[in-house]
Amino acid sequence: MVRAVFLSSKRRIIGRNHACRKGPKLSREARQALTTRQREKRADEDAAVDDILTYIDEQATDLARRFGRSRRRYLEKLYIGSALQRKRRNKTSAWSAFLHFKSEKFNADKDIGQRANLRAIAKETSEYHQLTLEQRAEMVEEFEKIKTSGLSKPVNITSRTRLAEVNASFAAMVSEAEALKERVGTETLIVTV
């Protein structure tokens, strides 16, 4: 109690000595004018940034034509064509499918410490070159099925993902309980262990 009184009196003292942080109250017209100016300023800034990005894109295209390199190479040199902006490659190669099945077969009966890595398996290419085009196509189809089934599985469960899942579920339950309270008038007690 004493602490609360002390803090409130301290706030009053600080409030008297310092200017108000919210700023002065504006009339409706002044607020609208300020909002309009801020929007115009933001639009001008966005337009200027777009002009610069367009210029850099044109220059990267020009450099690519002049030196016979890819446009992305020059964009990455300018830190614009980052990996986050590129789409993920979805086409599965026969070599990737072959390595997947070969490593599964090679490491099937071995413990984790004794398994061979992909680099060691990739050194033996003679078996891959002996495959026909039909066998490679079958391998790619099977590997595509495995890849698509892997996408439907949940991500690795770690303590961080578990906490995020619990928080999201709890937030959804709370919002449902609040909505139920508004509709019907009942109160809910939610306990998470």
Backbone torsions as a table, in degrees:
resi	resn	phi	psi	omega
1	MET	NA	-46.4	-179.7
2	VAL	-63.0	-39.8	-179.0
3	ARG	-64.5	-40.9	179.7
4	ALA	-63.5	-41.2	179.0
5	VAL	-65.2	-42.9	179.6
6	PHE	-61.5	-45.1	-179.2
7	LEU	-65.3	-39.7	-179.5
8	SER	-67.9	-38.7	178.2
9	SER	-68.7	-34.2	178.1
10	LYS	-65.8	-39.8	178.0
11	ARG	-62.6	-40.7	179.4
12	ARG	-63.6	-40.1	179.6
13	ILE	-65.8	-46.1	179.5
14	ILE	-62.7	-40.9	-179.4
15	GLY	-62.4	-33.7	-179.5
16	ARG	-74.1	-36.3	-173.4
17	ASN	-83.7	-22.5	-176.3
18	HIS	-113.4	153.7	179.2
19	ALA	-67.0	155.3	179.5
20	CYS	-64.8	133.3	-176.3
21	ARG	-79.4	-22.6	-177.3
22	LYS	-74.6	-24.3	-177.1
23	GLY	92.3	171.5	-177.2
24	PRO	-72.0	153.7	176.3
25	LYS	-73.6	135.3	-179.7
26	LEU	-108.6	151.6	174.8
27	SER	-73.2	168.7	-177.7
28	ARG	-61.8	-42.8	-179.7
29	GLU	-66.0	-41.1	179.6
30	ALA	-65.8	-39.3	178.4
31	ARG	-64.4	-41.6	178.0
32	GLN	-64.2	-40.9	178.7
33	ALA	-64.9	-41.9	178.5
34	LEU	-63.8	-43.3	178.2
35	THR	-62.1	-41.8	178.8
36	THR	-62.8	-44.9	178.0
37	ARG	-60.9	-42.7	-180.0
38	GLN	-63.9	-40.9	178.8
39	ARG	-65.6	-42.0	178.1
40	GLU	-63.3	-41.4	179.4
41	LYS	-63.4	-43.4	178.6
42	ARG	-64.5	-40.3	178.6
43	ALA	-65.2	-40.5	177.1
44	ASP	-63.1	-41.9	178.9
45	GLU	-63.2	-45.6	179.3
46	ASP	-62.2	-40.0	179.1
47	ALA	-64.7	-41.1	179.3
48	ALA	-65.0	-41.9	178.4
49	VAL	-64.6	-42.2	177.7
50	ASP	-61.4	-40.0	177.7
51	ASP	-61.3	-43.4	-179.5
52	ILE	-66.5	-43.1	179.5
53	LEU	-64.3	-37.5	177.0
54	THR	-65.4	-42.1	178.4
55	TYR	-61.6	-45.3	-179.7
56	ILE	-64.3	-40.1	178.5
57	ASP	-62.7	-43.2	177.8
58	GLU	-64.0	-40.0	179.6
59	GLN	-67.1	-38.2	177.5
60	ALA	-64.7	-39.2	177.0
61	THR	-65.4	-41.1	178.4
62	ASP	-63.2	-44.6	178.2
63	LEU	-63.0	-39.0	180.0
64	ALA	-64.2	-40.9	178.0
65	ARG	-66.9	-43.3	-175.1
66	ARG	-67.5	-40.1	-174.8
67	PHE	-105.5	1.3	176.2
68	GLY	69.3	28.0	177.5
69	ARG	-110.9	174.3	179.9
70	SER	-78.5	151.3	178.5
71	ARG	-64.1	-37.7	-179.8
72	ARG	-60.8	-33.3	179.8
73	ARG	-58.3	-44.8	-178.6
74	TYR	-75.6	-33.3	175.8
75	LEU	-65.5	-37.8	178.4
76	GLU	-70.1	-33.6	175.2
77	LYS	-64.5	-29.0	177.9
78	LEU	-93.7	8.6	178.0
79	TYR	63.1	27.7	179.2
80	ILE	-105.3	-40.2	-177.1
81	GLY	-84.8	55.1	-174.5
82	SER	-68.1	163.6	-178.5
83	ALA	-63.7	-25.4	-179.6
84	LEU	-69.2	-27.5	-178.3
85	GLN	-85.1	-14.6	-178.8
86	ARG	-85.6	152.1	176.7
87	LYS	-80.7	152.4	178.8
88	ARG	-74.8	138.5	179.4
89	ARG	-74.4	126.3	-175.0
90	ASN	-104.9	-18.0	-176.2
91	LYS	-73.0	130.0	-179.6
92	THR	-93.1	129.6	178.5
93	SER	-88.6	156.6	178.5
94	ALA	-65.1	-33.4	180.0
95	TRP	-65.1	-42.8	178.0
96	SER	-63.3	-41.8	178.5
97	ALA	-64.4	-42.6	179.6
98	PHE	-61.3	-46.1	179.8
99	LEU	-62.9	-37.8	179.6
100	HIS	-61.8	-51.5	-177.2
101	PHE	-69.4	-35.4	178.5
102	LYS	-65.3	-43.0	179.7
103	SER	-69.1	-35.1	176.0
104	GLU	-63.2	-43.7	-179.0
105	LYS	-68.4	-41.4	-176.1
106	PHE	-69.9	-37.2	-175.2
107	ASN	-101.7	11.9	-174.0
108	ALA	-61.3	-44.0	-174.2
109	ASP	-103.6	14.3	-177.2
110	LYS	-104.9	151.8	176.1
111	ASP	-75.2	170.3	-175.1
112	ILE	-61.1	-41.3	-178.9
113	GLY	-71.8	-19.3	-175.4
114	GLN	-101.5	-2.7	-176.8
115	ARG	-71.2	146.9	177.7
116	ALA	-83.9	145.6	178.2
117	ASN	-84.8	170.8	-174.7
118	LEU	-65.4	-32.7	179.8
119	ARG	-63.1	-41.6	179.5
120	ALA	-67.6	-37.3	179.4
121	ILE	-70.8	-35.2	-177.0
122	ALA	-70.2	-16.0	-179.0
123	LYS	-69.0	-27.5	-179.0
124	GLU	-92.0	96.1	-175.3
125	THR	-100.8	-7.5	-174.8
126	SER	-63.0	-38.3	-179.6
127	GLU	-64.8	-36.5	179.2
128	TYR	-67.5	-40.8	-177.8
129	HIS	-70.7	-18.6	178.4
130	GLN	-82.4	-12.3	-179.4
131	LEU	-72.7	144.6	175.6
132	THR	-83.6	169.5	179.4
133	LEU	-64.0	-34.7	178.8
134	GLU	-67.2	-41.0	178.7
135	GLN	-64.0	-40.0	178.3
136	ARG	-64.8	-41.5	179.1
137	ALA	-63.3	-39.4	177.2
138	GLU	-63.0	-42.9	179.7
139	MET	-62.1	-41.4	179.7
140	VAL	-63.8	-42.4	178.6
141	GLU	-61.1	-45.4	179.6
142	GLU	-63.1	-42.0	-179.3
143	PHE	-67.2	-35.4	175.6
144	GLU	-61.6	-41.2	177.8
145	LYS	-61.9	-41.8	179.4
146	ILE	-65.3	-41.3	179.7
147	LYS	-64.2	-43.5	-179.3
148	THR	-69.4	-33.7	176.6
149	SER	-70.1	-30.9	177.8
150	GLY	-69.0	-29.2	179.5
151	LEU	-71.1	-28.3	-179.2
152	SER	-80.8	-15.3	178.4
153	LYS	-76.2	152.6	177.8
154	PRO	-70.8	161.8	178.5
155	VAL	-68.3	168.9	178.9
156	ASN	-58.1	133.3	-178.4
157	ILE	-85.6	111.1	174.8
158	THR	-116.9	174.8	179.9
159	SER	-63.7	-33.9	179.6
160	ARG	-68.6	-45.3	-179.9
161	THR	-69.1	-35.2	177.5
162	ARG	-63.5	-43.3	179.1
163	LEU	-64.2	-41.7	178.7
164	ALA	-63.9	-40.4	179.1
165	GLU	-65.8	-42.7	178.9
166	VAL	-64.1	-43.5	179.9
167	ASN	-63.4	-42.2	179.3
168	ALA	-65.2	-41.9	179.1
169	SER	-65.7	-41.8	179.8
170	PHE	-65.2	-41.0	178.3
171	ALA	-63.2	-38.8	178.2
172	ALA	-65.8	-40.6	178.2
173	MET	-64.4	-40.9	-179.9
174	VAL	-64.4	-43.5	179.8
175	SER	-65.8	-37.0	175.9
176	GLU	-64.7	-40.3	179.4
177	ALA	-66.1	-39.1	178.1
178	GLU	-67.1	-38.6	177.7
179	ALA	-65.4	-40.2	177.7
180	LEU	-64.0	-38.7	178.0
181	LYS	-63.7	-40.9	179.7
182	GLU	-67.7	-38.3	-177.7
183	ARG	-75.7	-50.9	-169.7
184	VAL	-104.9	-30.3	-178.8
185	GLY	96.2	13.0	179.4
186	THR	-91.9	152.3	176.8
187	GLU	-108.5	146.0	-174.0
188	THR	-125.2	141.8	173.7
189	LEU	-112.0	119.9	-178.7
190	ILE	-111.8	125.7	179.2
191	VAL	-120.1	127.3	177.5
192	THR	-116.2	128.8	-178.9
193	VAL	-115.9	NA	NA
